[in-house]
């Protein structure tokens, strides 16, 4: 009896040993581990251990309830963190509010592994903050959708940061990078607290949309992800018989999106004009001698002198910087290449210099010099965008360049 019991125990130990270890070795773990969430006065610090089974990004979510498969759609996607970082500092929007977090893994094919394991990749203890501070972290835009209605295009999206300023872009081709942004139309500026927008584009034309944090646009450090902050499929309004080109059915004197004047009555008589009169283009006529003399008098008071030639300009703050300072590094670039007219080399160095986060004043200075480089090399669209970013800090210095660019862009568009 004892011998039988001994062999039985021995066999059970053999069965419980080797197969278990082989199964453990082959387990696929598409989730992070050791999730740790710490509350600070104005932020929540989140750390974890990456999984070795997936090469991809970690997607962080925030919710006011413990996150699971039933409420993940309601959670706010706050960040996309590359593998190897294993850390993120969140600045929640409200004080005295309970927040819960989850870290999910997205593989190289953008497949999100929705696995929820408490204490491993999902927090079960609430975190909170007691005071608000300025948060310079960029907003994450997700779930952007666009669809055509009867007279407008409707956009819906999610933003991780209610205090952010968002730029909405529209283009006739997919928005995938910097060149697409430069050719796109900035159609609106919204608060991060918004979740929708109504656009009135011209019917019969296919449009693509993109939304991004304005601070990222200013630094040039931004990216687009299909289905997250850019639309993949074009949206097009149908051309209707009412010929109302994307405006409300009963327009006011100046409805969105463009200044529009509904002329339906005669100026002198006040009588209702017929459709043929409204739609017809008047014939060309020579003006009378009396009108011609009045025009001549008006032109006398208009300054039509030739435009002053613009020269490379260095800002006063950058002329005598302190040795070893950020401005001293910038001054070296300006003296070596910018002032000598080697604009291509200066542009490369300034763009590299800009990659490191600088103060707002230095950042505006770089845009001011990049604007000049683009101006002298004939890239007027990029020059105009750069001077707009510099204008807030260097308004007086930027105005002559912007005024000149208005003329050059107008001439270019008519050629």
Residue pairs with C-beta under 8 A, 6 or more apart in sequence:
28 53
29 51
29 52
29 53
30 51
30 53
30 54
30 105
30 107
30 113
30 115
31 51
31 104
31 105
31 113
31 115
31 117
31 120
31 121
32 48
32 49
32 50
32 51
32 58
32 103
32 105
32 120
32 121
33 48
33 49
33 51
33 120
33 121
34 47
34 48
34 49
34 120
35 46
35 47
35 48
35 101
35 103
35 119
35 120
35 121
35 122
35 123
36 46
36 47
36 48
37 44
37 45
37 46
37 101
37 123
37 125
37 127
38 44
38 45
38 46
38 127
39 127
39 128
39 129
40 129
41 129
41 130
41 131
42 91
42 129
42 130
42 131
42 132
42 133
43 89
43 90
43 91
43 92
43 129
43 133
44 89
44 90
44 91
44 92
44 99
44 101
44 127
44 128
44 129
45 87
45 88
45 89
45 90
46 60
46 87
46 88
46 89
46 90
46 101
46 103
47 86
47 87
47 88
48 58
48 86
48 103
48 121
49 86
50 58
50 83
50 84
50 86
51 105
54 105
54 107
54 113
55 83
55 107
55 108
56 83
56 105
56 106
56 107
56 108
57 80
57 81
57 82
57 83
57 105
57 106
58 80
58 81
58 82
58 83
58 85
58 86
58 103
58 104
58 105
58 106
59 77
59 79
59 80
59 81
59 103
59 104
59 105
59 106
59 112
60 77
60 78
60 79
60 80
60 81
60 88
60 90
60 101
60 102
60 103
61 67
61 72
61 75
61 76
61 77
61 78
61 101
61 102
61 103
61 104
62 75
62 76
62 78
62 90
62 92
62 99
62 100
62 101
62 160
63 71
63 74
63 75
63 76
63 99
63 100
63 101
63 102
64 97
64 98
64 99
64 100
65 71
65 100
66 100
66 118
66 122
66 123
66 124
67 75
67 100
67 101
67 102
67 116
67 122
67 123
68 116
68 122
69 114
69 116
72 102
72 114
72 116
75 102
76 158
76 160
77 140
77 142
77 143
77 158
77 160
78 88
78 90
78 140
78 160
78 161
79 88
79 90
79 140
79 160
80 106
80 140
80 225
81 87
81 88
89 137
90 99
90 101
91 129
91 133
91 135
91 137
91 161
92 99
92 128
92 129
93 161
93 162
93 163
95 128
95 129
95 130
95 131
95 132
96 128
96 130
97 128
98 126
98 127
98 128
99 126
99 127
99 128
100 122
100 123
100 124
100 126
100 127
101 122
101 123
101 127
102 116
102 121
102 122
102 123
103 121
104 112
104 113
104 114
104 115
104 121
105 112
105 113
106 112
106 113
107 113
115 121
116 122
118 124
135 161
135 163
136 215
137 161
138 161
138 164
138 213
138 215
138 216
139 159
139 160
139 161
139 164
139 166
139 192
139 213
140 159
140 160
140 161
141 157
141 158
141 159
141 160
141 166
141 211
141 212
141 213
141 228
141 229
142 157
142 158
142 160
142 228
142 229
143 156
143 157
143 158
143 227
143 228
144 155
144 156
144 157
144 209
144 210
144 211
144 227
144 228
144 229
144 230
144 231
145 155
145 156
145 157
145 231
146 153
146 154
146 155
146 207
146 209
146 231
146 235
147 153
147 154
147 235
148 154
148 235
148 236
148 237
148 238
151 200
151 237
151 244
151 246
151 247
151 248
151 249
152 198
152 199
152 200
152 237
152 246
153 198
153 199
153 200
153 201
153 207
153 209
153 235
153 237
154 196
154 197
154 198
154 199
155 168
155 196
155 197
155 198
155 199
155 209
155 211
156 195
156 196
157 195
157 196
157 211
157 229
158 195
159 166
159 192
159 193
159 194
159 195
160 192
161 192
161 213
162 191
162 192
162 193
163 191
163 192
163 193
164 191
164 192
164 213
164 214
164 215
165 189
165 190
165 191
165 192
165 213
165 214
165 215
166 189
166 190
166 191
166 192
166 194
166 211
166 212
166 213
166 214
167 186
167 188
167 189
167 211
167 212
167 213
167 214
167 217
168 186
168 187
168 188
168 189
168 190
168 197
168 199
168 209
168 210
168 211
169 175
169 181
169 184
169 185
169 186
169 187
169 209
169 210
169 211
169 212
170 184
170 185
170 187
170 199
170 201
170 207
170 208
170 209
171 180
171 183
171 184
171 185
171 207
171 208
171 209
171 210
172 205
172 206
172 207
172 208
173 180
173 183
173 208
174 180
174 208
174 230
174 232
175 181
175 184
175 208
175 209
175 210
175 224
175 230
176 224
176 230
177 224
178 220
180 210
181 210
181 217
182 381
182 382
182 385
183 381
184 210
187 199
187 257
188 197
188 199
189 214
190 197
192 213
199 209
199 257
200 246
200 247
200 256
200 257
201 207
201 237
201 246
201 257
202 237
202 245
202 246
203 236
203 237
203 238
203 239
203 240
203 245
203 246
204 236
204 237
204 238
204 239
205 236
206 234
206 235
206 236
207 234
207 235
207 236
208 230
208 231
208 234
208 235
209 230
209 231
209 235
210 224
210 229
210 230
210 231
211 229
211 230
212 222
212 224
212 229
213 222
216 222
218 363
218 367
218 389
219 354
219 357
219 363
220 351
220 354
221 355
224 230
226 232
237 246
242 249
244 251
246 257
247 255
247 256
247 260
248 255
251 260
251 262
253 261
253 262
254 260
254 261
263 273
263 278
264 272
264 273
264 278
265 271
265 272
265 273
266 273
287 295
307 404
307 407
308 400
310 375
310 400
310 401
310 404
312 338
312 339
312 341
312 372
312 376
313 372
313 397
314 334
314 338
314 339
315 365
315 368
315 394
315 397
317 327
317 361
317 365
318 327
318 330
318 331
318 334
318 365
319 331
321 327
321 328
321 330
321 331
322 328
326 358
326 359
326 362
327 362
327 365
329 353
330 353
330 362
330 365
330 366
333 346
333 349
333 350
333 353
334 346
334 369
336 342
336 345
336 346
336 349
337 343
337 345
337 346
337 349
338 346
338 369
338 372
338 373
343 373
343 376
343 377
344 377
346 369
346 373
347 370
347 373
347 374
347 377
350 366
350 369
350 370
350 373
351 370
353 366
354 363
354 366
358 366
360 393
361 393
363 389
364 389
364 390
364 392
364 393
364 394
365 390
365 393
365 394
367 386
367 387
367 389
367 390
368 386
368 387
368 390
368 394
368 397
368 398
370 382
370 386
371 383
371 384
371 386
371 387
371 390
371 398
371 401
372 383
372 401
373 383
374 380
374 382
374 383
374 386
375 383
375 401
375 404
375 405
380 405
380 408
380 409
380 412
381 409
383 401
383 405
384 402
384 405
384 409
387 398
387 401
387 402
387 405
388 402
390 397
390 398
391 398
391 399
391 402
